[in-house]
Amino acid sequence: MQLQLQDPVSGWGASVAFPAVALTGYYQYVVYPGTTESIATATFEVAALPLGRTWRVNMVHSGSGSWTYSLGYALMV
């Protein structure tokens, strides 16, 4: 999974790639300035960066077969 952030001046710029996942299930990703990972699990990843106004998620897979992705998010203000 890649989280791509848009710079309002130069366009799509910063990108954060999360580790590859080989198993089926639910995975949690937290993106928030100053966060740290307090538990080490295979289904929970943390990126300590600000989430810009415009962003997108890009899923990249390397295998044949049927793939289904869904995205849910909550903005913390």
Secondary structure as UniProt FT lines:
FT   STRAND          2..7
FT   TURN            8..10
FT   STRAND          11..17
FT   STRAND          28..31
FT   TURN            33..34
FT   TURN            42..43
FT   STRAND          44..47
FT   STRAND          55..58
//
